[in-house]
Amino acid sequence: MEPFSPEQVEFFNKAAVTLPAV
């Protein structure tokens, strides 16, 4: 499994925070 790029890490972090709140 390839390591994520900083952009992907930031995107997933935002999604992880946003989705459960919806």
PyMOL Python script that loads the backbone (N, CA, C, O; Angstrom):
from pymol import cmd

cmd.read_pdbstr("""\
ATOM      1  N   MET A   1       0.852  -1.193   0.000  1.00  0.00           N
ATOM      2  CA  MET A   1       0.000   0.000   0.000  1.00  0.00           C
ATOM      3  C   MET A   1       0.890   1.247   0.000  1.00  0.00           C
ATOM      4  O   MET A   1       1.771   1.388   0.848  1.00  0.00           O
ATOM      5  N   GLU A   2       0.659   2.127  -0.934  1.00  0.00           N
ATOM      6  CA  GLU A   2       1.511   3.307  -1.063  1.00  0.00           C
ATOM      7  C   GLU A   2       1.215   4.324   0.036  1.00  0.00           C
ATOM      8  O   GLU A   2       0.070   4.460   0.466  1.00  0.00           O
ATOM      9  N   PRO A   3       2.239   5.034   0.489  1.00  0.00           N
ATOM     10  CA  PRO A   3       2.009   6.100   1.472  1.00  0.00           C
ATOM     11  C   PRO A   3       1.204   7.228   0.851  1.00  0.00           C
ATOM     12  O   PRO A   3       1.304   7.486  -0.348  1.00  0.00           O
ATOM     13  N   PHE A   4       0.416   7.887   1.660  1.00  0.00           N
ATOM     14  CA  PHE A   4      -0.413   8.977   1.143  1.00  0.00           C
ATOM     15  C   PHE A   4       0.415  10.243   0.986  1.00  0.00           C
ATOM     16  O   PHE A   4       1.380  10.464   1.718  1.00  0.00           O
ATOM     17  N   SER A   5       0.030  11.063   0.031  1.00  0.00           N
ATOM     18  CA  SER A   5       0.682  12.366  -0.135  1.00  0.00           C
ATOM     19  C   SER A   5       0.114  13.324   0.909  1.00  0.00           C
ATOM     20  O   SER A   5      -0.986  13.098   1.415  1.00  0.00           O
ATOM     21  N   PRO A   6       0.848  14.393   1.242  1.00  0.00           N
ATOM     22  CA  PRO A   6       0.348  15.362   2.238  1.00  0.00           C
ATOM     23  C   PRO A   6      -1.035  15.876   1.895  1.00  0.00           C
ATOM     24  O   PRO A   6      -1.855  16.094   2.787  1.00  0.00           O
ATOM     25  N   GLU A   7      -1.306  16.075   0.606  1.00  0.00           N
ATOM     26  CA  GLU A   7      -2.627  16.559   0.190  1.00  0.00           C
ATOM     27  C   GLU A   7      -3.701  15.536   0.539  1.00  0.00           C
ATOM     28  O   GLU A   7      -4.780  15.895   1.011  1.00  0.00           O
ATOM     29  N   GLN A   8      -3.397  14.243   0.302  1.00  0.00           N
ATOM     30  CA  GLN A   8      -4.371  13.192   0.601  1.00  0.00           C
ATOM     31  C   GLN A   8      -4.590  13.068   2.105  1.00  0.00           C
ATOM     32  O   GLN A   8      -5.714  12.867   2.564  1.00  0.00           O
ATOM     33  N   VAL A   9      -3.510  13.188   2.863  1.00  0.00           N
ATOM     34  CA  VAL A   9      -3.619  13.099   4.322  1.00  0.00           C
ATOM     35  C   VAL A   9      -4.523  14.202   4.851  1.00  0.00           C
ATOM     36  O   VAL A   9      -5.383  13.965   5.699  1.00  0.00           O
ATOM     37  N   GLU A  10      -4.314  15.423   4.333  1.00  0.00           N
ATOM     38  CA  GLU A  10      -5.133  16.557   4.776  1.00  0.00           C
ATOM     39  C   GLU A  10      -6.592  16.338   4.401  1.00  0.00           C
ATOM     40  O   GLU A  10      -7.491  16.633   5.188  1.00  0.00           O
ATOM     41  N   PHE A  11      -6.826  15.817   3.189  1.00  0.00           N
ATOM     42  CA  PHE A  11      -8.193  15.566   2.735  1.00  0.00           C
ATOM     43  C   PHE A  11      -8.882  14.533   3.617  1.00  0.00           C
ATOM     44  O   PHE A  11     -10.026  14.724   4.029  1.00  0.00           O
ATOM     45  N   PHE A  12      -8.179  13.432   3.906  1.00  0.00           N
ATOM     46  CA  PHE A  12      -8.783  12.383   4.725  1.00  0.00           C
ATOM     47  C   PHE A  12      -9.025  12.860   6.148  1.00  0.00           C
ATOM     48  O   PHE A  12     -10.027  12.499   6.766  1.00  0.00           O
ATOM     49  N   ASN A  13      -8.113  13.667   6.667  1.00  0.00           N
ATOM     50  CA  ASN A  13      -8.300  14.204   8.018  1.00  0.00           C
ATOM     51  C   ASN A  13      -9.555  15.068   8.075  1.00  0.00           C
ATOM     52  O   ASN A  13     -10.336  14.979   9.023  1.00  0.00           O
ATOM     53  N   LYS A  14      -9.744  15.906   7.058  1.00  0.00           N
ATOM     54  CA  LYS A  14     -10.933  16.767   7.017  1.00  0.00           C
ATOM     55  C   LYS A  14     -12.194  15.915   6.881  1.00  0.00           C
ATOM     56  O   LYS A  14     -13.202  16.189   7.532  1.00  0.00           O
ATOM     57  N   ALA A  15     -12.141  14.888   6.043  1.00  0.00           N
ATOM     58  CA  ALA A  15     -13.298  14.025   5.837  1.00  0.00           C
ATOM     59  C   ALA A  15     -13.632  13.274   7.125  1.00  0.00           C
ATOM     60  O   ALA A  15     -14.804  13.113   7.465  1.00  0.00           O
ATOM     61  N   ALA A  16     -12.611  12.817   7.834  1.00  0.00           N
ATOM     62  CA  ALA A  16     -12.821  12.060   9.067  1.00  0.00           C
ATOM     63  C   ALA A  16     -13.480  12.935  10.126  1.00  0.00           C
ATOM     64  O   ALA A  16     -14.242  12.444  10.959  1.00  0.00           O
ATOM     65  N   VAL A  17     -13.185  14.234  10.090  1.00  0.00           N
ATOM     66  CA  VAL A  17     -13.776  15.154  11.064  1.00  0.00           C
ATOM     67  C   VAL A  17     -15.182  15.562  10.633  1.00  0.00           C
ATOM     68  O   VAL A  17     -16.070  15.735  11.468  1.00  0.00           O
ATOM     69  N   THR A  18     -15.377  15.716   9.319  1.00  0.00           N
ATOM     70  CA  THR A  18     -16.646  16.245   8.811  1.00  0.00           C
ATOM     71  C   THR A  18     -17.750  15.187   8.740  1.00  0.00           C
ATOM     72  O   THR A  18     -18.871  15.433   9.187  1.00  0.00           O
ATOM     73  N   LEU A  19     -17.444  14.019   8.185  1.00  0.00           N
ATOM     74  CA  LEU A  19     -18.480  13.014   7.951  1.00  0.00           C
ATOM     75  C   LEU A  19     -19.229  12.578   9.211  1.00  0.00           C
ATOM     76  O   LEU A  19     -20.459  12.536   9.185  1.00  0.00           O
ATOM     77  N   PRO A  20     -18.547  12.253  10.314  1.00  0.00           N
ATOM     78  CA  PRO A  20     -19.282  11.824  11.523  1.00  0.00           C
ATOM     79  C   PRO A  20     -20.190  12.919  12.073  1.00  0.00           C
ATOM     80  O   PRO A  20     -21.162  12.629  12.771  1.00  0.00           O
ATOM     81  N   ALA A  21     -19.879  14.170  11.763  1.00  0.00           N
ATOM     82  CA  ALA A  21     -20.661  15.287  12.293  1.00  0.00           C
ATOM     83  C   ALA A  21     -21.969  15.466  11.528  1.00  0.00           C
ATOM     84  O   ALA A  21     -22.895  16.117  12.013  1.00  0.00           O
ATOM     85  N   VAL A  22     -22.039  14.886  10.334  1.00  0.00           N
ATOM     86  CA  VAL A  22     -23.227  15.086   9.494  1.00  0.00           C
ATOM     87  C   VAL A  22     -24.366  14.187   9.933  1.00  0.00           C
ATOM     88  O   VAL A  22     -25.443  14.221   9.338  1.00  0.00           O
TER      89      VAL A  22
END
""", "prot")
cmd.dss("prot")
cmd.show_as("cartoon", "prot")
cmd.util.cbc("prot")
cmd.orient("prot")
